[in-house]
Amino acid sequence: MAVVRDLGVLLRFRNFRRLLAVRLLSQGADGVYQVGLATYVVFSPERQTSPAAIASAMAVLLLPYSLVGPFAGVLLDRWRRRQVFVHGNLLRALLATATALLMTAHVPDWLFYVSALCVTAVNRFVLSGLSASLPRVVDADRLVVANSLSPTAGTLAATAGGGLAFVVRLAVSESDATVVLLGAVLYLCGAAAALRMPRELLGPDPALIRPRLTEALAGVLHDLTAGVRHLAAPSRREAARALASMTLMRFCYGALMVMLLMLCRYALTSGPDDGLALLGLALGVSGAGFFVAAVLTPWAAGRLGPGAWIAVCAGAAAVLEPALGLPFATGPLLVAAFVLGLTTQGAKIATDTVVQSCVEDGFRGRTFSVYDVLFNVSFVAAAGVAALILPPDGRSPALVLGVAGIYGAVAVAMARFARRRVSHQ
């Protein structure tokens, strides 16, 4: 298989292997931690979950990313990225342990959310750093393939971590705190893996480093403005359009995720444990879609172009999502989870490649932080819209059809842009 051959080529790069290990451990830990939070907030038998409650939790956990994101980008363009991986994972291990203790102590919800917020805030530095570092460990000719395999492998690791968390929660221990502690252990392993790389390896270039923190923070607005101007240049218009399209697709994914949570909790199962098992199965099927996207995208994006491939992914979701979602039955929803995993990850791989290819190294950290901000704002906005539309059991044809319309609009816009770009070449 071509994907196996490509992976074999990339794994010959020693530093790529080491960066990939950091990604797999870090994102695997993220998957464990996030499932621990989800089971505590959504599937605890003593909690009566509603769409509004899910939206509120997402807002508390994700909206502050919009505040952290710009600072993360500026600092990633000044701090040694390898050190960010070491210290970031150590800090997350400590904070995840604190979250587990708060779960067992039955403290007020706001205190629990503050602890969880701190863990997810550090995620911005680590994930943005991983994306910004990738061009430093592979050559330009293999960047598209690396963008296909590395982030997808991280997503699969997060899915596997989530699956492990489900197994621990359902078969080993009924304690959500135990699951969160498992995530803390994996964060420690991620920090240890980062120590295997040289301090200077991942950049940024020494000439770009400003070691004084106060100076770096004071220059946030100026630097971000420069980053936006860099992205808005005519030569990087393709990157801006890809980011806009991915933001809208993220909105669709967020709305459907809230619907899936409510369906698993109330409409399709008879109790919290059954709902948790069904959600785990749906996430596993979606992970299979991520893997297929990793196989297809290098070939499809190379043959069609990244913009056209994004259009194909959005168009497929626009057609198949309502066809599979409107019955509100378990079988079609599992197929829909696979389709959304494939199309969302396929579009993301293409977007990552476009951004990394168009953006200069000194601006990659802040650009990917803006990327994360757009992701999180759109996801929280989707949760808010879903809270207004969804009934208590999660069955909403209006939501399904509205999301399909957004996917269709993205497909049409990206197809037109790709066609114009080809005609001008």
C-alpha positions in Angstrom: 0.0 0.0 0.0 1.2 3.5 -0.8 0.4 4.8 2.7 2.6 2.1 4.2 5.4 2.9 1.8 5.1 6.6 2.5 5.1 6.0 6.3 8.2 3.8 5.9 10.0 6.7 4.1 9.1 9.2 6.7 10.1 6.9 9.6 13.6 6.9 8.2 13.9 10.5 9.5 14.9 10.0 13.1 13.6 13.4 14.3 10.3 12.8 12.5 10.0 9.6 14.5 10.7 11.4 17.7 8.2 14.2 17.0 5.6 11.7 16.0 6.1 9.9 19.4 5.5 13.1 21.2 2.3 13.7 19.1 1.0 10.2 19.7 1.5 10.2 23.5 0.2 13.8 23.9 -2.9 13.3 21.8 -3.5 9.9 23.2 -3.5 11.5 26.6 -5.9 14.2 25.3 -8.3 11.4 24.2 -8.2 9.8 27.6 -8.7 13.1 29.4 -11.5 14.3 27.2 -13.5 11.1 27.5 -13.0 11.3 31.3 -14.5 14.7 31.2 -17.3 13.7 28.9 -18.4 10.7 31.0 -18.3 12.9 34.2 -20.3 15.7 32.6 -22.7 13.9 30.3 -23.0 10.3 31.4 -22.9 10.4 35.1 -26.2 8.7 36.3 -26.8 11.5 38.9 -26.7 14.2 36.2 -29.6 15.1 34.0 -27.8 16.3 30.9 -29.4 18.8 28.4 -28.2 20.4 25.2 -27.8 23.7 27.1 -25.7 21.9 29.7 -23.4 20.5 27.0 -23.1 23.8 25.3 -22.3 25.5 28.6 -19.5 23.0 29.3 -18.1 23.4 25.8 -18.1 27.2 26.3 -16.3 27.0 29.6 -13.7 24.6 28.2 -13.2 26.0 24.7 -13.9 29.7 24.5 -10.9 30.7 26.6 -8.8 29.1 23.8 -9.7 32.2 21.9 -7.8 34.2 24.5 -4.9 31.8 24.9 -4.5 31.1 21.2 -2.9 34.4 20.1 -0.5 34.4 23.0 0.4 30.8 22.2 1.3 31.7 18.7 3.4 34.6 19.6 5.3 32.7 22.3 5.8 29.7 20.0 7.6 31.9 17.6 10.0 32.9 20.4 10.2 29.8 22.7 12.0 26.7 21.9 9.2 24.4 20.7 10.9 21.3 22.2 10.8 22.9 25.6 7.1 23.7 25.1 6.4 20.0 24.7 8.4 19.1 27.8 7.1 21.6 30.2 3.6 21.7 28.7 3.1 17.9 29.2 4.5 18.1 32.7 2.1 20.8 33.6 -0.9 19.0 32.1 0.0 15.9 34.1 -0.1 17.9 37.3 -3.3 19.7 36.3 -5.0 16.4 35.3 -4.2 14.9 38.6 -5.8 17.9 40.3 -8.9 17.4 38.1 -9.2 13.8 39.3 -8.9 14.9 42.9 -11.7 17.4 42.4 -13.9 14.7 40.9 -13.6 12.6 44.0 -14.1 15.5 46.3 -17.5 16.5 44.8 -16.6 20.2 44.7 -18.7 22.9 43.0 -18.8 22.6 39.2 -17.1 25.9 38.6 -13.9 24.7 40.4 -13.9 21.5 38.4 -14.2 23.5 35.2 -11.4 25.8 36.1 -9.1 22.9 36.5 -10.2 21.3 33.2 -9.8 24.7 31.5 -6.2 24.9 32.6 -5.4 21.5 31.0 -7.1 22.4 27.8 -5.5 25.8 27.7 -2.0 24.2 27.7 -3.2 22.0 24.8 -3.1 25.1 22.5 0.6 25.4 23.0 1.4 21.8 22.4 -0.9 21.2 19.4 0.1 24.5 17.7 3.8 23.6 18.3 3.4 20.2 16.8 2.0 21.6 13.6 4.6 24.4 13.4 7.5 22.0 14.0 6.7 19.5 11.3 8.5 21.3 8.5 11.7 21.2 10.6 11.9 17.4 10.6 10.9 16.5 7.0 12.0 18.0 3.7 9.7 20.0 1.5 9.0 17.2 -1.0 7.5 15.0 1.8 5.6 17.7 3.6 2.2 16.8 2.1 2.6 13.2 3.0 3.8 14.1 6.5 0.8 16.4 6.9 -1.4 13.5 5.9 0.2 10.9 8.2 1.3 12.8 11.3 -1.8 14.8 12.3 -4.0 11.8 11.3 -1.8 9.5 13.4 -2.3 12.0 16.3 -6.1 12.0 15.7 -6.1 8.2 15.7 -4.0 8.2 18.9 -6.6 10.5 20.5 -9.3 8.1 19.3 -7.4 5.2 20.7 -6.9 7.0 23.9 -10.6 7.6 24.1 -11.3 4.0 23.4 -8.9 3.0 26.2 -10.7 5.4 28.5 -14.1 3.8 27.6 -12.6 0.3 28.3 -11.3 1.5 31.7 -14.5 3.2 32.5 -16.9 0.4 31.5 -14.8 -2.7 32.3 -12.2 -1.9 34.8 -13.3 1.0 37.0 -16.5 3.0 37.2 -14.6 6.0 38.5 -14.1 8.9 36.1 -11.2 10.1 38.2 -9.3 6.9 37.4 -9.7 7.6 33.7 -8.3 11.1 34.2 -5.4 9.8 36.2 -4.5 7.5 33.3 -4.4 10.6 31.1 -2.0 12.2 33.5 0.4 9.2 33.2 0.3 9.5 29.4 1.1 13.2 29.6 4.2 12.3 31.6 5.3 9.9 28.9 4.8 12.6 26.3 7.2 14.9 28.3 9.8 12.1 28.5 9.5 11.5 24.7 10.2 15.2 24.0 13.4 15.1 26.0 14.9 12.7 23.3 15.1 15.6 20.8 17.8 18.3 20.8 16.7 21.7 22.3 17.4 23.6 19.1 15.9 21.2 16.6 12.3 22.4 16.3 13.0 26.1 16.1 12.2 28.8 15.7 15.4 30.2 14.2 17.6 31.9 16.9 17.2 35.3 15.2 13.5 35.2 15.9 13.7 34.4 19.6 13.0 37.2 22.1 13.7 35.6 25.5 12.1 38.3 27.7 8.5 37.3 28.4 7.3 40.8 29.1 8.6 42.0 25.8 6.9 39.1 24.0 3.5 39.6 25.6 3.6 43.4 25.0 4.1 42.8 21.3 1.2 40.4 20.9 -1.1 42.8 19.1 1.6 44.0 16.7 2.8 40.5 15.9 -0.7 39.1 15.4 -1.5 42.0 13.1 1.7 41.2 11.1 0.6 37.6 11.0 -2.8 38.4 9.7 -1.3 40.7 7.0 1.1 37.8 6.1 -1.9 35.4 5.7 -4.0 38.0 3.8 -1.3 38.6 1.1 -2.5 37.7 -2.4 0.1 34.9 -2.6 -1.5 33.3 0.5 -5.2 33.7 -0.5 -5.5 29.9 -0.9 -4.6 29.5 2.7 -7.1 32.0 3.9 -9.9 30.4 1.9 -9.0 26.9 3.2 -9.0 28.2 6.8 -12.5 29.8 6.3 -13.8 26.5 4.8 -12.4 24.4 7.6 -13.9 26.8 10.2 -17.4 26.3 8.7 -16.9 22.5 8.5 -15.8 22.6 12.2 -19.1 24.4 13.0 -21.0 21.6 11.3 -19.0 18.9 13.2 -19.7 20.6 16.5 -23.4 20.8 16.0 -23.6 17.1 15.0 -21.4 16.2 18.0 -23.9 17.7 20.4 -26.7 15.9 18.6 -24.8 12.6 18.8 -24.2 13.0 22.5 -27.9 13.6 23.2 -29.0 10.7 21.0 -26.6 8.3 22.7 -27.7 9.6 26.1 -31.5 9.5 25.7 -32.9 8.4 22.3 -30.9 5.4 21.2 -30.1 3.6 24.4 -31.8 2.7 27.7 -29.3 4.1 30.2 -26.0 6.0 30.7 -23.7 2.9 30.4 -25.4 1.8 27.2 -25.2 5.4 25.9 -21.5 5.6 26.8 -20.8 2.3 25.0 -22.6 3.5 21.8 -20.7 6.8 21.9 -17.4 4.9 22.1 -18.4 2.8 19.1 -19.4 5.9 17.1 -16.0 7.5 17.9 -14.2 4.3 16.9 -16.0 4.2 13.6 -15.2 7.9 13.1 -11.6 7.1 13.8 -11.7 4.5 11.0 -12.8 7.4 8.7 -9.7 9.4 9.8 -7.5 6.5 8.7 -9.2 6.2 5.3 -8.7 9.9 4.9 -5.0 9.5 5.6 -4.8 6.9 2.8 -6.9 8.8 0.2 -5.9 12.4 0.8 -2.3 12.4 -0.5 -3.4 10.9 -3.8 -6.6 12.9 -4.0 -5.1 16.3 -3.1 -2.1 15.6 -5.4 -4.4 14.8 -8.3 -7.2 17.4 -7.7 -5.4 20.0 -5.7 -6.0 20.7 -2.0 -8.8 23.2 -2.6 -10.7 20.9 -4.9 -10.3 18.0 -2.4 -11.8 20.2 0.3 -14.7 20.8 -2.0 -15.2 17.1 -2.6 -15.1 16.4 1.1 -17.7 19.1 1.9 -19.9 18.0 -1.0 -19.8 14.4 0.1 -20.8 15.4 3.6 -23.6 17.6 2.3 -25.2 14.7 0.4 -24.6 11.8 2.8 -25.1 13.5 6.2 -28.8 14.1 5.8 -29.4 10.8 4.0 -27.8 8.9 6.9 -28.8 11.2 9.8 -32.5 11.8 9.2 -33.6 8.3 10.1 -32.1 8.8 13.6 -31.3 5.1 13.8 -28.2 3.5 15.2 -26.9 1.8 12.0 -27.2 4.9 9.7 -25.7 7.1 12.4 -22.6 4.9 12.7 -22.1 5.1 8.9 -22.6 8.9 9.1 -19.9 9.0 11.8 -17.5 7.2 9.4 -18.3 9.6 6.6 -17.8 12.7 8.8 -14.5 11.3 10.1 -13.3 10.8 6.5 -14.5 14.1 5.1 -13.5 16.2 8.1 -10.0 14.8 8.4 -9.5 14.8 4.6 -10.3 18.5 4.5 -8.1 19.2 7.6 -5.1 17.5 6.0 -5.5 19.6 2.9 -5.9 22.8 4.9 -2.8 22.0 7.1 -0.8 21.4 4.0 -1.9 24.7 2.3 -1.2 26.7 5.4 2.2 25.2 6.0 3.2 25.6 2.4 2.1 29.2 2.1 3.2 30.6 5.6 6.8 31.4 6.4 8.4 29.6 9.3 8.5 32.7 11.5 4.7 33.1 11.3 3.7 29.4 11.5 3.2 29.4 15.3 0.8 32.4 15.4 -1.0 31.2 12.2 -1.8 27.8 13.7 -2.9 29.5 16.9 -5.3 31.6 14.9 -6.4 28.4 13.2 -7.1 26.9 16.7 -9.1 30.0 17.7 -11.3 29.8 14.6 -11.8 26.1 15.4 -12.9 26.7 19.0 -15.1 29.7 18.4 -16.9 27.9 15.6 -17.3 24.7 17.7 -18.7 26.6 20.7 -21.0 28.6 18.4 -22.3 25.3 17.0 -23.0 24.0 20.5 -24.9 27.1 21.3 -27.0 26.8 18.1 -27.6 23.1 18.8 -28.8 24.0 22.3 -31.4 26.3 20.8 -32.6 23.8 18.2 -32.3 20.3 19.7 -35.2 18.8 21.7 -34.4 16.8 24.9 -33.9 13.5 23.0 -31.7 15.0 20.3 -33.8 14.3 17.3 -33.8 17.5 15.1 -34.4 17.3 11.3 -33.9 21.1 11.2 -30.4 20.8 12.5 -29.4 18.0 10.2 -30.7 19.9 7.1 -29.1 23.2 8.2 -25.7 21.6 8.6 -26.1 19.9 5.2 -26.8 23.4 3.7 -23.5 24.7 5.2 -21.5 21.8 3.8 -23.1 22.4 0.4 -22.1 26.1 0.5 -18.5 25.3 1.4 -18.4 22.8 -1.5 -19.6 25.2 -4.1 -17.3 28.1 -2.9 -14.2 25.9 -2.8 -15.0 24.3 -6.2 -15.3 27.8 -7.8 -12.0 28.9 -6.2 -10.2 25.8 -7.3 -11.5 26.2 -10.9 -10.5 29.8 -11.1 -7.0 29.0 -9.7 -6.5 26.3 -12.3 -7.6 28.6 -15.1 -5.1 31.3 -14.0 -2.2 28.9 -14.0 
